[in-house]
């Protein structure tokens, strides 16, 4: 698979505490690093409690990254929890070139109506994760959707990084289920 190269790409993740936003961002960063790219990846927490809105940021580049601030003008926004779509922070800093990837249970057309001229992608990551993992933990599925849309890293690098990150923390069975969720979301994102 040919991977898209651009000087610096900025990603902002939105989700709630406990949904795995930070883990997904770390897996993405680790995969990019394995492919020889430069990365900056870090979370931003508000009130640190389960269910509170959180954001995570990543920069991926072919050159060293000197910007250490949060992402203000993202190329990609990844939303793990569609109930956050009414939050104005989701659209903050979007440009006409930005893409928004949402864990969304309804049609892409409904989602596009909310975002106007932005590039919008939908995948029912909660359904995928429930069917593949056994619970609605959409973070790894959203990684698959992000990789398909962005082409920043190879899907095989993501699954290898996920397997390495989960090794010792989770059983091989849980790891394999998460990999299936990644691949399925990669195939189903629209």
Secondary structure, DSSP 8 states (H G I E B T S, - for coil): ------SEEEEEEEEETTS-HHHHHHHHHHHHHHTT-EEEEEEEESS-STT-EEEEEEEEESS-----S--SS-SEEEES-GGGTTSGGGTTT--TT-EEEEE-SS-HHHHHHHHTTSEEEEE-HHHHHHHHTSS---HHHHHHHHHHHH-SS-HHHHHHHHHHHHBTTB-HHHHHHHHHHHHHHHHH--
